[in-house]
């Protein structure tokens, strides 16, 4: 019963393991599939669509400040507001082709394992609407439960034991400054 969106800004580094011998600038070994893993820091900010009015008044609202699971309230003081900056572990694979001198073209896809369960602002349980209304207002109540069903407190809203993942896929164009041979496994 929730829709969300969240832009993700990520910076990090990866180690790359070429599965074939690969050497930039060589006429041989110009193509290689590869695997990668690394560490990154990412920033996100989930938003939900507040569609209480007609289609002309629908708007996207930031969810983290609304404490939709009771974060920051007196009754749920064990639930702290989640940080919008987190760490992830990139894991993925790709194919690269050295097409001219130090220039390489590639295609890759990678999953990011995160240590947060709030990419979508959903992790634990519903809380009493009156607690949300008192702490954050009616918008928090609307965004925490977008159905006509009144879920009681402690009814599961998400699964906190499974952390969120996200994925990137894309094309790469690389210029190698200091070419070296990559060894094969």
PyMOL commands that set and color helices and strands:
alter all, ss='L'
color gray80, all
select helices_A, chain A and resi 55-57+64-66+129-136+138-144
alter helices_A, ss='H'
color red, helices_A
select strands_A, chain A and resi 8-18+22-23+31-44+47-50+59-62+85-100+103-114+165-175+181-182
alter strands_A, ss='S'
color yellow, strands_A
deselect
rebuild
show_as cartoon
